[in-house]
């Protein structure tokens, strides 16, 4: 019997655990699942004979390493900042590891040590990153195989709400870490290549420069640039490509509204607001507006919106930003933390809510003096507020990769990601059986 140690059993692990439990007896697997909330784990296991809930501090190497040493495979669903420490333990005791997170520079330098230990550390095997890599490589390898020359690659992904659950004016609810949503795009300027020219978008312009496109029958979407698209040229083996761009998807008017918060400074996480515990949503907003003795907060805010964004006023009003009936009660809180506290109850998934994962690729290439374009789009809906589209598209690739690794079907050692056919072909094929399929269309330009 092979033992799988899962570190973390939060929302994004729900589909992963369900998949592994459903196949545990047939595959002769035993699952050990660790989480701070052991009752949550017990609920997800539901008495399965091939699984147990374990309670220890997964962030402490002294407590974690013995469990890793007795496992055949570790799956880390912990926050990304802890993956490197887990990887070091896995290298020391020679246990394979899977994480759905981006390969950090600190993780990358472990490549030689992982190879020397004879283990694979598979990263970026969720949805974004993960399914985006695999679906892109499938088309890129096809274009190369027929002798085509790729000239442009654009890729977008977003976690949104299914049409039947899209019931707020922002067309958005939290299906991922709320803090990451609040801080999205902060840091170095987004960088991409457009017709052999380097382009940069600083944070204060990020939600202004948008791409809009339609995916029938789901309507229109806006895409804003991710941090650094250029690194994916080497990841995908398309160095020298004239255009490469990766972005995040939102529904129209989300980015236009979010840009208002950015311009006011309400997403800033770099300082604490004085007496933040006494602030109401209304006084929080007013702190970023000018003093005008005889002008209401609403009217001052309308001046900020101006004529161009006047139609967004109701969108802001619906989120409770003008509410003066309660105080935040958070001491030493940054603007970003206060904004998060306001939005979490407004944008939480309600019982029965279904989310929607949308991914869209565009490939342009030349072949025999002809210019062609391939579009590849994925739209998949969640089942409910637990088995969300986000949980399915993160957890299922991780679970299928685990099955492949335990069966010895992944031969590459070291720190890697799923860009090779031996990994992406079987995973994409099995994802299709769960309805996670891409609609590909080709046209002449």
N, C-alpha and C positions, 0 to 999 in steps of 0.2 A: 504494500500500500504506500502511495506517495503522499507526502504531507505538503499542503499549501498553507502558508502563513500569510494572512491578510491583515495589514496594519491600517486601521481606519475603516469604519462602517457607515459613513455618512450618506447623504442623499445620492451622491454620484456612484456609490458602491452598491446600490440596491439591485440593479440589473446584473452586475458582475456576480454577486452572491447567488442570486436566483439561478443563473446559468450554471455555475459550478455545482450547486447543490443538486440540480436536476440530473446531472451526469456523474455525480460522485460515486454511486454504487457501480454503475457500468464501467467506469474508468478506473475504479479502485483508488479513489482519492479520499483524503481526509483533510477537512478544513479546520484550521485554528484561526479564529477571528478575534482581533484585539480592538477594543475601543474604550474610551473613557466611560461611555454609557453602556454598561454591560447589559442592561435591560433591553436596549435597542438591538443589540446583537442577538440576544435570546429570541426576540420577536422575529427577527429576520431568519433565524435558523429554524424556529418553530418545531423544535424537538427532533430534527433530522439526525439519524444515527451516525452519519459520517461527518459531523461537525460539532464543534464546541466553542462556547464563548469564553474568552480569556480576559482577565483584567490585570494589566500591568502598565507601567509608564512606557509607552512605545517611544518616547523621546529620550529615554535614558538607555545608553548603550549597555550598561551593566545588566539591566533587566531585559533588554531586547536581544542581545547577542546569543544567550543560550537557546532561546526559541528559534532564532535564525539558524543556529548550528544543527538543530534537529529537523529542519525543513528541507524539502527538495526544491522549493520555489517560494520566493517572497514576492508579494504584491503590495507595494506601498501606495496607499491612498491618503497618506498624510499630506499636510500642506507642503508645497514644493520646496520650501527652504530646508526641510528635514531629509530630503532624499539622498543628499550626498553622504550624510552621516550613516544612513542605513546602507548605502552602497559600500562604504568602507568596511562595515561589519560583514557584509556579504562577501567581499573580496577575501577578508581574513579567514572566513570559515568555508569559502568556496561554494557558495549557494547562489543560484541564478536569481535575478531581480527584474521586476517589471514596474515601471512608473508611467503614468499618463502625461507627465509634465515635460516641458521643454528641457533640453540638455543645457544646463548652465555651464559657464566656463570651468567652474570647480568640478563638475561632473565629467567634463570632457578630458581633463588632465588625468583621470583615473583609467583611461582607456588601456594603457600599457599594463597597468597592474591587473586589470580585469582579464586581459588576454593571458597574462602569465599565470593567473589563477585558474584559467580554463573555463571561465564563466561568461555568460552573456548578461549585460545590463541593458534591457530593452526600454527605451524611453519614447516619449511622443507617440503613444499608441492608443490615444483616446479618440476624440473627434477633431478638435482643433487645438493642439496638433494631434494628428493621427489619421483619421479618415481622409482629411485634406491631403496629406502626403500620399497616401496609398492610391486614392482616386486620381490625383494629378499624375503620379508616376505611371499609372496604367496607360493614360493617353500619351504622355511624353515618350514612353518606350515604344508605343505603337507608331508615333510619328517618326521616330528614329528608325524603326524597323523597315518602314516603307521608303526610306531615303529622304524624308522631308527635313526642312531646316526651320526650326522653331524661331519665330521673330518676336512673339509677344505672349506673355503668360500673366493672367490676372486671376486672382482667387479671393473669394469673399465667404465669410461664414458668420452666422448669427443665431443665438438662442432667443426665440421670440415666443409669442403665444399663438396657439391654434385659433383659427377664426371664431370657433364657438366659445372660446374663453377670453377673447380679446375685448375686454369690457371696461377699459379705462382709456382716457384721452391720450395717454402717452403710448398706448399700444405695447406695453412692456410690463413684465413682472420678473421678480428675481428667480432664476432657475440655477444660478451659480452664486458664488461668494459675493454678497452685496458690497463689501468693501472694495473688491476689485472693480465692480461696476462704477462706483463713485470715483475711483482714482484712474479710470481707464484713460490711457493716452498720455499720462503724465510721465515726465522723464525726458530723455533725449528726443529731439525732433524726429518725426516719422521720415523715413528715407526710402526712396524708390528710384527706379530708372524708367525714363520715358523717352523713347527714340534716341537712345544713347546719351541722354542728358541726365545728370544726377539732379534729383528734386528733393526738397526738404520742406516739411510742414511742421512748424513749432506748435506746441500745445494750444496756444491762444488762437490758432487758426484751424486746428484740426477738424472741428465740427462745422466749419464753414465750407470746406472744400470736399464736396461729395460727388459720388457717382450714383446715378439713379437708373434702375432698370426694372423690367417686369418679368416675373416668372408666372405664366398662366398655370392654373386659374387663381393663383394666390395674390395677384396684384403687384404693387410696386414696392421697391425696397431702396433704401439709401445705404451707400457704403462709404465708410471713412477709413483712412489709411492706418495700418498697423505700424508698429515702431520701426522695424528695419526689414524691408523686403529683400534687400540685396543679398543677405546671407543665404537665401534659398536658391540662388543660382548655382552655388557649389553643392548644396544639399541634393538638388535634383539633377546635377550633372549638365546644366545648361549655361555654363560660363560664357560670357560674351553676348548673351541675349540682349537685344536693343531695349526691350520693355519688360519690366517685371514689377508687379504690384500686388500686395496682399492687404486685405481690408476686413473690417467688421461690418455686419449688416444690422440695420435698424429699420423700422417702419418710418415713412415720411412724417415729419414734424417732431420726431424724437430728437434728432441731432440739432435741429433749429432751436428747440427749447433748451436742450442741455448746454448749448453755446452761451445762452443767457447766464446760466449759473457760473460758467467759466469766466465770462467777462466781468461779472460782479465780484468774483473771488470766492464764491461759496463752496468750491470743491477743493480749496487749499487745505493741505494736511500738515503744513510746516510750522504752525504756531497754535497756541491755545487762546481762545477768546476770554477776555476778562469777565469774571462772574458768569461764565457760560451756563451754570446751573440755574440761573434766574431767567434765562431767555425763553420766550415763547416762540413758536414759528414766526409770528408776525414781527416781534422785536428782533429776531435773528435776521430776517430779511431786511428790516429797516436799518440795521447796523451797516448795511452795504449801500444804502441810499442816502442822498444828501439831506441835510436838515432844511426843511421848509415848514415853517410854523403853521401855516394854514392849509397845507396840502396833505391829503390822506396818503397812507402807505400805498393803497391801490392806485391812486392817481400818479404818485411818483414812479411806481413800477410801470405804469402804462407809458410814461415818458421814456423809460429805459427801452421798452419794446419798440416804441416808435411806430410809424405807419407800416413799415415792412413786416413787423411781427405782431401787429395788433390783434390778429385773429388767434394768437396763441394764449391770450389772457385767460380764457376759460380753462385751458389745459393746466395752467399753473394754479388757478383757483381750485381745481378739482383735487389737487394734491394736498390741500390744507395749508398752503404757505401763508395765508392771511389769518390763520387761527390764533386767537389770543386766550384760549380757555385753559391751557395747561403749560407748564414749564418743562423744559428738557430734563432738569435735575442732574445733568452731567457736569461734574467739575473738571476744569482744565481740558475742555473739549475743543478740538479744532473745528473749523467750519465744515470740513468734510465729514467728521463724525456726527455733527449735528444734522447735516443734510441726510446722512444715512439713517439716523434715528427717526427722522421725519418720514422717510420713504419706505422703510422696511414694513411697517404695518399696512401701508397703502398698496404696496406692490408684492405682497406675499401671495403664494399659491393657496387658493382656497380648495376645500374638499371637492374633488371631481374636476378640477381645472386640468386642462391639457395644454402642454407647451408645444412648440414647433421648432425643429432644427432645420435651418435653411443653409445650403452650401451652393456656391455657384462658381464655376471656372470658365474662363475664356482662353482659348489657345488659337494663335494665328501662326500659320506656317506657309512656306513656299515649297512647291514640288513641281518639277518639270515646267518651270516658267509660269505656273499658276499660283495664285494666292488663295489660301483656304482658311476657314475658321471653324473651330469646333467649340460648341458650348456644352457643358456638362453640369446638370443641376440636380440637387437632391433636396427633397422636402419630406420630412418624416414627422409624424405627430406622436406625442406622448400618450400613454394609456390612462394615466391619472396623475395625482400630485406626488405620488411616490415613484412609480415607474415612468418617469418623464422621458421625453425625447432626449434630453441632455443625459440622463442616467443611462438610457439604452445605448446612445452613440458613444459615450465614454466607456461604459462598463463592458459592453459586448466585445469590442475589439481587444480589450485587455484580457477578457476571459478566453477568447479564441486563441490569442497569442499564448496564453498559459497552457492551453491544451497542446498546441504545436510544440512548445518548448519541452513539456513533460514527455512528449512522444519522440523527442529527439529530431524533430523535423526542421529546426532552425540551427544551422551549422555555424553561422558567424559568431565569433567570440568578441568580447570587449564591449565598449560603450557604443551603442548603435541605435538606430531608429528604423521604422518599417518602409524603407524605400527600395528594397530588393524583391524580386518576383517570388522568391521562396516564401516570403512573408506576406506580401500584399495580395497575391493571387488567391490563396486559400481563405484569407480573412474576408476579402471583398465578396468572394463566392458564397461564403456562409452568411455574411450579413444580408445578402439578397434573400435568403430564406426567412429573414425576420422583416422583410419589407423595406430594408434600407438599400434602395437602389437609385442609380443615377440615370437620368434621361439625357442621352447624348444626341446632339444634332450637328450635322456638318453642312457647310455651305461654301460657295465660291464667293470671293470678294472682288 
